[in-house]
Amino acid sequence: PRERRIRLAGGVRATGDLVQERVALSTQRLWVDLLRKGLYTDADVKMVTDFRTATPRGLRSDFAGERVQLLNDVKMDYVPEG
């Protein structure tokens, strides 16, 4: 009852906005830290926007999406607009 974190597991999907881009995120597990107002995981992540796809192992982010860190083995595919 005093836990300040929530662990989501079994396939997590989330959507949101990152600096004027809509993003879809999926991972097998994700911690929601209510005290620090952030999200984190050490699992494989897939993040997709209209122009980019990122596949890091591990992620940290604040709730607002203003600071997102892709942690390990980051692969990025980028398609320029046009």
C-alpha positions in Angstrom: 0.0 0.0 0.0 2.9 2.4 0.5 4.5 1.5 -2.9 5.2 4.6 -5.0 5.8 2.6 -8.2 3.6 0.5 -10.4 5.0 -2.3 -12.5 3.2 -2.9 -15.8 4.1 -6.2 -17.5 3.0 -8.6 -20.2 3.1 -6.2 -23.1 2.7 -2.5 -22.5 1.6 0.0 -25.1 1.4 3.7 -24.7 0.9 6.8 -26.9 1.7 10.4 -26.3 3.3 13.5 -27.7 7.1 14.2 -27.9 7.9 17.8 -28.9 5.3 18.2 -31.6 5.4 14.5 -32.7 2.9 11.8 -31.8 4.7 8.7 -30.5 3.6 5.1 -29.9 5.7 3.0 -27.5 5.7 -0.7 -26.8 7.7 -2.8 -24.3 7.3 -6.0 -22.3 7.4 -4.2 -18.9 7.4 -0.7 -17.6 7.8 1.0 -14.2 5.6 4.0 -13.4 7.3 6.0 -10.6 4.7 8.2 -9.0 7.2 9.9 -6.6 9.6 10.9 -9.3 6.9 11.4 -11.9 8.6 9.2 -14.5 8.6 6.0 -16.5 11.5 3.5 -16.9 12.3 0.1 -18.2 15.4 -2.0 -18.9 13.5 -4.1 -21.5 13.5 -3.8 -25.2 11.5 -0.8 -26.4 10.0 0.2 -29.7 9.1 3.8 -30.3 7.4 4.9 -33.5 6.6 8.4 -34.8 5.7 9.5 -38.3 9.3 9.9 -39.3 11.4 7.8 -36.9 11.5 4.4 -35.3 13.8 3.8 -32.3 14.5 0.4 -30.8 16.6 0.8 -27.6 17.1 -1.6 -24.7 15.9 0.5 -21.8 14.3 3.9 -21.5 13.7 6.7 -18.9 11.2 9.5 -19.3 9.4 12.1 -17.3 5.6 12.1 -17.4 5.5 15.2 -19.6 7.7 13.6 -22.3 10.1 16.6 -22.1 13.1 14.4 -21.2 13.4 11.0 -22.8 16.6 8.9 -22.6 17.1 5.9 -24.8 19.6 3.9 -22.8 21.4 1.0 -24.5 21.9 -0.6 -27.9 19.9 2.2 -29.6 19.0 1.7 -33.2 17.3 4.6 -35.1 15.6 4.6 -38.5 14.8 8.1 -39.8 12.8 9.0 -42.9 12.9 12.7 -43.8 9.7 14.5 -44.5 8.8 15.0 -48.1 
